[in-house]
């Protein structure tokens, strides 16, 4: 049985692939960078001697999910785990970021996730004990000035995942949402935060190691949990969004993310 993981050439996705390979799963890696995918493939195979295949493709394009599904079907890969991990954020005021870049982010963070889930769900339902793990963010629980569209896409992922889980509760498919906080991934660089020493310092201070987050996510998935947040600090932050007024939460986030914009 294969686990298909998007955004799996590095970061959390790569660490999830390593964790699943350690548990005996064959792996399908999906990401844009072919050289990084080759490197990840070689590392996993050398450590765990399992089957690893990859497809280099840009998931933000509208036809990418179908191309992935056709690749899996053509090669007769049997999928028992689908992990929708691919995604990124953009840091900046809504009006100052290009519409095209924000649209691309929405296509990747939401559309590709939903389309892949729709395409692979029949395959998952035809096997015993299958899993879907969608990766959101602690940003899903609040509005985040200067990360507004990103946070909204992750709120979508969280809501969609919980609804899907309910719909599938009497089937063999378990659905889990993982919402990490700051993690040692490429997020700060891709989002533009790395250009700010202050933002990079905050990320360095509060980031969890990606392998720790990955293991937490995989363990939670196999435990068939609905919605999980790794790390005590992140749990406290999410808890606060339920009890503090939205204006206070938004002010705290805005003071952090807006004031450090250049």
The 8 nearest C-alpha neighbors of each residue, nearest first, counted from 0:
[[1, 77, 78, 79, 25, 24, 2, 76],
 [0, 2, 25, 78, 26, 77, 24, 79],
 [1, 3, 80, 26, 78, 81, 27, 79],
 [4, 2, 27, 81, 82, 26, 80, 28],
 [5, 3, 82, 28, 7, 29, 81, 83],
 [4, 6, 29, 85, 7, 84, 83, 30],
 [5, 7, 85, 30, 84, 12, 29, 8],
 [6, 8, 12, 13, 5, 9, 28, 4],
 [7, 9, 36, 13, 35, 39, 30, 6],
 [10, 8, 13, 7, 12, 11, 6, 14],
 [9, 11, 184, 13, 12, 209, 14, 185],
 [12, 10, 14, 209, 213, 13, 15, 210],
 [11, 13, 7, 15, 14, 10, 6, 9],
 [14, 12, 7, 9, 16, 15, 8, 10],
 [13, 15, 17, 11, 210, 16, 12, 213],
 [16, 14, 213, 18, 12, 13, 17, 11],
 [15, 17, 13, 19, 14, 18, 20, 12],
 [16, 18, 14, 20, 15, 19, 21, 43],
 [19, 17, 15, 21, 16, 20, 14, 214],
 [18, 20, 22, 16, 21, 17, 24, 15],
 [21, 19, 24, 23, 17, 22, 18, 16],
 [20, 22, 18, 19, 23, 17, 47, 24],
 [21, 23, 19, 20, 24, 18, 17, 47],
 [24, 22, 20, 21, 19, 25, 49, 47],
 [25, 23, 20, 19, 22, 1, 26, 0],
 [24, 26, 1, 50, 49, 51, 0, 20],
 [25, 27, 51, 2, 1, 3, 24, 28],
 [26, 28, 3, 52, 53, 51, 2, 4],
 [27, 29, 53, 4, 7, 52, 3, 26],
 [30, 28, 5, 54, 53, 6, 7, 55],
 [31, 29, 6, 55, 56, 32, 7, 8],
 [30, 32, 56, 55, 57, 33, 29, 58],
 [33, 31, 35, 34, 30, 55, 36, 8],
 [34, 32, 36, 55, 35, 37, 31, 30],
 [33, 35, 37, 36, 32, 38, 39, 8],
 [34, 36, 38, 37, 32, 33, 8, 39],
 [35, 37, 8, 33, 39, 34, 38, 40],
 [38, 36, 40, 34, 35, 39, 33, 41],
 [37, 39, 35, 41, 36, 40, 42, 34],
 [40, 38, 36, 42, 41, 37, 8, 35],
 [39, 41, 37, 43, 38, 42, 51, 36],
 [42, 40, 38, 44, 39, 43, 45, 37],
 [41, 43, 39, 45, 40, 44, 38, 46],
 [44, 42, 46, 40, 45, 41, 47, 17],
 [45, 43, 48, 41, 47, 46, 42, 49],
 [44, 46, 42, 43, 47, 48, 41, 40],
 [47, 45, 43, 44, 48, 42, 21, 41],
 [46, 48, 44, 49, 45, 43, 21, 20],
 [49, 47, 44, 45, 46, 50, 43, 20],
 [48, 50, 47, 25, 44, 51, 20, 23],
 [51, 49, 25, 26, 52, 48, 44, 24],
 [50, 52, 26, 27, 25, 40, 49, 44],
 [53, 51, 27, 28, 26, 50, 40, 54],
 [52, 54, 28, 27, 29, 55, 36, 51],
 [53, 55, 29, 56, 28, 30, 52, 67],
 [54, 56, 31, 33, 30, 29, 32, 53],
 [55, 57, 31, 30, 58, 54, 63, 29],
 [58, 56, 31, 59, 60, 63, 30, 55],
 [59, 57, 63, 60, 107, 56, 111, 64],
 [58, 60, 107, 106, 57, 103, 61, 111],
 [61, 59, 58, 63, 62, 57, 106, 107],
 [60, 62, 63, 59, 64, 111, 106, 58],
 [61, 63, 65, 60, 64, 66, 58, 59],
 [62, 64, 66, 58, 65, 60, 61, 67],
 [65, 63, 67, 66, 115, 62, 111, 68],
 [64, 66, 68, 67, 63, 62, 69, 118],
 [65, 67, 63, 69, 64, 68, 70, 62],
 [68, 66, 70, 64, 65, 69, 63, 71],
 [67, 69, 65, 71, 70, 66, 72, 64],
 [68, 70, 72, 66, 71, 67, 73, 65],
 [71, 69, 67, 73, 68, 72, 66, 74],
 [70, 72, 68, 76, 74, 69, 73, 75],
 [71, 73, 75, 69, 74, 70, 68, 76],
 [74, 72, 70, 75, 71, 69, 76, 68],
 [73, 75, 71, 72, 76, 70, 69, 77],
 [76, 74, 72, 73, 71, 77, 70, 78],
 [75, 77, 71, 74, 78, 72, 1, 0],
 [76, 78, 0, 1, 75, 79, 71, 122],
 [79, 77, 1, 80, 0, 2, 76, 123],
 [78, 80, 129, 123, 0, 1, 2, 130],
 [81, 79, 2, 130, 78, 129, 131, 3],
 [82, 80, 131, 3, 2, 4, 130, 132],
 [83, 81, 132, 4, 131, 84, 133, 3],
 [84, 82, 133, 5, 112, 85, 134, 132],
 [83, 85, 134, 5, 6, 82, 12, 133],
 [86, 84, 6, 5, 83, 108, 107, 87],
 [87, 85, 108, 107, 84, 88, 6, 104],
 [86, 88, 186, 104, 190, 189, 89, 108],
 [87, 89, 190, 149, 90, 186, 104, 189],
 [88, 90, 190, 146, 91, 191, 149, 87],
 [91, 89, 190, 146, 145, 191, 192, 88],
 [92, 90, 145, 96, 93, 89, 146, 95],
 [91, 93, 145, 95, 94, 96, 90, 144],
 [92, 94, 95, 96, 91, 145, 147, 148],
 [95, 93, 92, 96, 97, 98, 91, 145],
 [96, 94, 92, 93, 97, 91, 98, 145],
 [97, 95, 93, 94, 91, 98, 92, 101],
 [98, 96, 99, 100, 95, 101, 94, 93],
 [97, 99, 101, 100, 102, 96, 94, 103],
 [100, 98, 102, 97, 101, 103, 96, 104],
 [101, 99, 103, 97, 102, 98, 104, 96],
 [102, 100, 104, 98, 103, 99, 105, 97],
 [101, 103, 105, 99, 104, 100, 98, 106],
 [102, 104, 100, 106, 101, 105, 59, 99],
 [105, 103, 101, 107, 102, 106, 108, 100],
 [106, 104, 102, 108, 107, 103, 109, 101],
 [107, 105, 110, 103, 59, 104, 109, 108],
 [106, 108, 59, 104, 111, 105, 109, 86],
 [109, 107, 86, 105, 106, 104, 152, 110],
 [108, 110, 112, 105, 106, 107, 111, 152],
 [111, 109, 106, 113, 112, 107, 114, 108],
 [110, 112, 114, 107, 113, 109, 115, 64],
 [113, 111, 109, 115, 110, 114, 83, 116],
 [112, 114, 116, 110, 111, 115, 117, 109],
 [113, 115, 117, 111, 116, 112, 110, 118],
 [116, 114, 118, 112, 117, 64, 113, 111],
 [115, 117, 113, 114, 119, 118, 120, 112],
 [116, 118, 114, 115, 120, 119, 113, 121],
 [117, 119, 115, 116, 120, 114, 68, 121],
 [120, 118, 122, 116, 121, 117, 115, 123],
 [119, 121, 123, 122, 117, 116, 118, 124],
 [122, 120, 124, 123, 119, 125, 118, 117],
 [123, 121, 119, 125, 120, 124, 78, 126],
 [122, 124, 120, 125, 121, 126, 79, 129],
 [123, 125, 121, 122, 126, 120, 172, 171],
 [124, 126, 122, 123, 121, 127, 171, 120],
 [125, 127, 124, 123, 128, 129, 79, 122],
 [128, 126, 171, 129, 125, 124, 172, 123],
 [129, 127, 171, 172, 126, 130, 173, 79],
 [130, 128, 79, 172, 80, 123, 127, 171],
 [131, 129, 80, 173, 172, 174, 81, 79],
 [130, 132, 174, 81, 82, 80, 173, 175],
 [131, 133, 82, 175, 176, 174, 83, 81],
 [134, 132, 83, 176, 82, 177, 84, 175],
 [133, 135, 177, 84, 176, 178, 83, 132],
 [134, 136, 178, 153, 177, 156, 157, 133],
 [137, 135, 178, 179, 138, 139, 180, 153],
 [136, 138, 178, 139, 180, 179, 140, 237],
 [139, 137, 150, 136, 140, 141, 153, 143],
 [140, 138, 154, 153, 137, 150, 136, 141],
 [141, 139, 138, 137, 154, 237, 240, 142],
 [142, 140, 139, 138, 143, 240, 150, 249],
 [141, 143, 249, 147, 150, 144, 138, 151],
 [142, 144, 147, 146, 252, 150, 141, 145],
 [143, 145, 253, 147, 146, 142, 252, 256],
 [146, 144, 91, 92, 90, 147, 257, 256],
 [147, 145, 143, 90, 144, 149, 148, 150],
 [146, 148, 143, 144, 150, 149, 145, 151],
 [147, 149, 151, 150, 146, 152, 101, 93],
 [148, 150, 152, 88, 146, 151, 147, 153],
 [151, 149, 138, 153, 147, 139, 152, 148],
 [150, 152, 148, 154, 153, 149, 147, 155],
 [153, 151, 155, 149, 154, 150, 108, 109],
 [152, 154, 139, 156, 135, 155, 150, 151],
 [155, 153, 139, 151, 157, 156, 152, 158],
 [154, 156, 152, 153, 158, 157, 159, 151],
 [157, 155, 153, 159, 154, 158, 135, 160],
 [156, 158, 154, 160, 155, 159, 135, 153],
 [159, 157, 155, 161, 160, 156, 154, 162],
 [158, 160, 156, 162, 157, 161, 155, 163],
 [161, 159, 163, 157, 162, 158, 156, 164],
 [160, 162, 164, 158, 163, 159, 157, 165],
 [163, 161, 159, 165, 164, 160, 158, 166],
 [162, 164, 166, 160, 165, 161, 159, 167],
 [163, 165, 174, 161, 167, 162, 166, 168],
 [166, 164, 168, 162, 163, 167, 161, 169],
 [165, 167, 163, 164, 168, 162, 169, 170],
 [168, 166, 164, 170, 165, 169, 163, 172],
 [167, 169, 165, 170, 166, 164, 173, 172],
 [170, 168, 167, 171, 166, 172, 165, 173],
 [171, 169, 167, 172, 168, 124, 173, 166],
 [170, 172, 128, 127, 129, 124, 173, 169],
 [173, 171, 129, 130, 170, 128, 124, 167],
 [174, 172, 130, 223, 131, 129, 171, 175],
 [173, 175, 131, 164, 130, 132, 172, 225],
 [176, 174, 225, 132, 220, 226, 224, 131],
 [177, 175, 226, 133, 132, 134, 160, 225],
 [178, 176, 134, 227, 135, 216, 226, 228],
 [177, 179, 136, 135, 228, 137, 134, 227],
 [180, 178, 136, 137, 228, 229, 177, 181],
 [179, 181, 137, 233, 136, 182, 178, 206],
 [180, 182, 206, 202, 205, 207, 179, 183],
 [183, 181, 206, 207, 184, 209, 208, 180],
 [184, 182, 208, 209, 206, 207, 181, 185],
 [183, 185, 10, 186, 182, 209, 11, 187],
 [184, 186, 188, 187, 189, 10, 183, 9],
 [187, 185, 189, 184, 188, 190, 87, 88],
 [188, 186, 192, 193, 190, 189, 185, 191],
 [187, 189, 193, 191, 185, 186, 190, 192],
 [190, 188, 186, 191, 187, 185, 87, 88],
 [191, 189, 89, 88, 187, 90, 188, 192],
 [190, 192, 188, 193, 189, 90, 194, 187],
 [193, 191, 187, 194, 195, 190, 198, 188],
 [192, 194, 188, 187, 195, 191, 199, 196],
 [193, 195, 192, 191, 196, 188, 199, 198],
 [196, 194, 198, 193, 197, 192, 199, 259],
 [195, 197, 199, 198, 200, 194, 193, 192],
 [198, 196, 200, 195, 199, 201, 259, 202],
 [199, 197, 201, 195, 200, 196, 192, 202],
 [198, 200, 202, 196, 201, 197, 193, 203],
 [199, 201, 203, 197, 198, 202, 196, 204],
 [202, 200, 198, 204, 199, 203, 205, 197],
 [201, 203, 199, 200, 204, 205, 206, 181],
 [204, 202, 200, 201, 206, 205, 199, 183],
 [205, 203, 201, 202, 206, 200, 199, 207],
 [204, 206, 202, 203, 181, 201, 207, 182],
 [207, 205, 182, 181, 202, 203, 183, 204],
 [206, 208, 182, 183, 209, 181, 205, 212],
 [209, 207, 183, 211, 210, 182, 212, 206],
 [208, 210, 11, 212, 183, 211, 182, 10],
 [209, 211, 213, 14, 212, 208, 214, 11],
 [212, 210, 214, 208, 209, 213, 215, 207],
 [213, 211, 215, 209, 210, 214, 216, 229],
 [212, 214, 210, 15, 216, 215, 211, 11],
 [215, 213, 217, 211, 216, 212, 218, 210],
 [216, 214, 212, 218, 213, 217, 219, 211],
 [215, 217, 213, 219, 214, 218, 177, 220],
 [216, 218, 220, 214, 219, 215, 213, 221],
 [219, 217, 215, 221, 220, 216, 214, 222],
 [220, 218, 222, 216, 217, 221, 224, 215],
 [219, 221, 217, 223, 222, 218, 175, 216],
 [220, 222, 223, 218, 219, 217, 130, 224],
 [221, 223, 219, 220, 224, 218, 217, 225],
 [224, 222, 220, 221, 173, 219, 225, 175],
 [225, 223, 222, 219, 175, 226, 220, 227],
 [224, 226, 175, 176, 223, 174, 227, 161],
 [227, 225, 176, 175, 224, 177, 228, 178],
 [226, 228, 177, 178, 176, 229, 225, 224],
 [227, 229, 178, 179, 234, 177, 230, 233],
 [230, 228, 179, 212, 227, 233, 215, 231],
 [231, 229, 233, 232, 234, 228, 207, 180],
 [230, 232, 234, 233, 235, 229, 228, 236],
 [233, 231, 235, 234, 230, 236, 205, 229],
 [232, 234, 236, 230, 235, 231, 180, 237],
 [235, 233, 231, 237, 236, 232, 228, 238],
 [236, 234, 238, 232, 233, 237, 239, 231],
 [235, 237, 233, 239, 234, 238, 232, 240],
 [236, 238, 234, 240, 239, 235, 233, 140],
 [237, 239, 235, 236, 240, 241, 234, 242],
 [240, 238, 236, 242, 237, 241, 243, 235],
 [239, 241, 237, 238, 242, 243, 248, 140],
 [242, 240, 239, 238, 243, 237, 244, 140],
 [241, 243, 239, 240, 244, 238, 245, 237],
 [244, 242, 240, 239, 241, 245, 247, 248],
 [245, 243, 246, 247, 248, 242, 240, 241],
 [244, 246, 248, 247, 249, 243, 240, 141],
 [247, 245, 249, 244, 248, 250, 243, 251],
 [246, 248, 250, 245, 249, 244, 251, 243],
 [249, 247, 245, 251, 250, 246, 252, 244],
 [250, 248, 252, 246, 247, 251, 253, 245],
 [249, 251, 253, 247, 248, 252, 254, 246],
 [252, 250, 248, 254, 249, 253, 247, 255],
 [253, 251, 249, 255, 250, 254, 143, 256],
 [252, 254, 250, 144, 257, 256, 255, 251],
 [255, 253, 251, 252, 258, 257, 256, 250],
 [254, 256, 252, 253, 257, 258, 251, 259],
 [255, 257, 253, 259, 258, 254, 145, 252],
 [258, 256, 253, 260, 259, 254, 145, 255],
 [257, 259, 260, 254, 256, 255, 253, 261],
 [260, 258, 257, 256, 261, 255, 197, 195],
 [261, 259, 257, 258, 256, 91, 195, 90],
 [260, 259, 195, 258, 194, 257, 91, 192]]
